[in-house]
Amino acid sequence: MVHLLLRRNWIGRIRLALTLAGLPFTVCSSGVGPAISCTPSYPFRATKTITSTSTSCCKLYTTSVRTMPSSATLHVKSRCPQYPGSKIKRLPVPDDKVDWSQKWPQYNPVNHTDPAVLKKPVWADAEIGVFSPKFNTVDAGVDRTGFEGTYKVENGKPLNPHGRTGVTGRGLLGRWGPNHAADPIVTRWKVDAKGAKILHSVSKRPILQFVAIKRKDCGEWAIPGGMVDPGEQVSLTLQREFSEEALNSLSVVPAERAKIHERINKLFKSPGFQVYKGYVDDPRNTDNAWMETVAVNFHDESGNSVSELPLQAGDDAGQVKWVDVDSSFALYASHSHFLELVAKERKAHW
Ligand SMILES: *[C@@H]1O[C@H](CO)[C@@H](O)[C@H](O)[C@H]1NC(C)=O
């Protein structure tokens, strides 16, 4: 079930106006070495123009399991030497000093909050001091609870639950503490002309297909995820992101929209399979602000629900299509991990 549903405190959906003007999308253009994967997993919600300035951020998706958003692994991207979208160099944090419990009295991280965040756009908090939110709760419509339990707050500032990053402040992230995203994984079975499931020639298992978007910012295929708006239930974010990015529901004619809406509603009301819920090792993370996500699989078993809707790319997506779920498909590392779990759960080919 998708009962991650935070307390309802509906203050209306606040659109994240993109004062950032593509800022999160340029993150790897500033001299980050190719070996370091410094691309954000989730672009902030953009109302329109996404200026695609760099493609160098796309090296990332092939890296090892170390980039998986697992609570068991040390965060790596969160320590990438060059902070994205800036000239800031993180203080290097060795593996054995990541955990806060390891004493490090000389630890003196760089303080960095991006100027675009300091301007206080609608998606960003104010500086601590003038502002003191209630952490670990839903406060004024903003969900400040962490998916992995209570996080520590020190001197009024939340501490990254996965440890040191070499940067304090919020960097490019709007919220102190957790910044929530959601990843809808919509699947169907691959069938032949007669509607029979196609089995993979090697594994002999049926093949799943999922809806993938090709991101405009870096040209990589990804799950159509996005940021959770303040006051928005995660289940709604999942549905909204999918509708906007994969069906371009914002631009279709009203009659068509009703039909799309009905099918989408039905699918997203079905009990989804929660694939992941927790911390994301994201290059924008700091000691005081970090990404978290919920990935949920919604499966069209009979193939007559969303499977029949024409896919159409929305604002953040260049293309959208059904892609075979297969371990060889190059995808953002954590997304690939999510799909593997989906394939296992559905006893499908991987
Ligand atoms: C960190 O930077 C922010 C803004 O860039 C500033 O308001 C704050 O006082 C700084 N904090 C410290 C501890 O230097």
The ligand as an SDF file (V2000), in Angstrom:
LIG
                    3D

 14 14  0  0  0  0  0  0  0  0999 V2000
   26.4450   30.2410    6.1920 C   0  0  0  0  0  0  0  0  0  0  0  0
   26.0520   30.9780    5.0530 O   0  0  0  0  0  0  0  0  0  0  0  0
   24.8120   31.6230    5.1790 C   0  0  0  0  0  0  0  0  0  0  0  0
   24.4490   32.2650    3.8830 C   0  0  0  0  0  0  0  0  0  0  0  0
   25.3010   31.9940    2.8630 O   0  0  0  0  0  0  0  0  0  0  0  0
   24.8640   32.6430    6.2980 C   0  0  0  0  0  0  0  0  0  0  0  0
   23.6180   33.2820    6.4210 O   0  0  0  0  0  0  0  0  0  0  0  0
   25.2310   31.9200    7.5850 C   0  0  0  0  0  0  0  0  0  0  0  0
   25.3640   32.8550    8.6140 O   0  0  0  0  0  0  0  0  0  0  0  0
   26.5000   31.1430    7.4080 C   0  0  0  0  0  0  0  0  0  0  0  0
   26.6910   30.3380    8.5890 N   0  0  0  0  0  0  0  0  0  0  0  0
   27.8470   30.2470    9.2120 C   0  0  0  0  0  0  0  0  0  0  0  0
   27.8760   29.3580   10.4070 C   0  0  0  0  0  0  0  0  0  0  0  0
   28.8400   30.8110    8.8260 O   0  0  0  0  0  0  0  0  0  0  0  0
  1  2  1  0
  1 10  1  0
  2  3  1  0
  3  4  1  0
  3  6  1  0
  4  5  1  0
  6  7  1  0
  6  8  1  0
  8  9  1  0
  8 10  1  0
 10 11  1  0
 11 12  1  0
 12 13  1  0
 12 14  2  0
M  END
$$$$
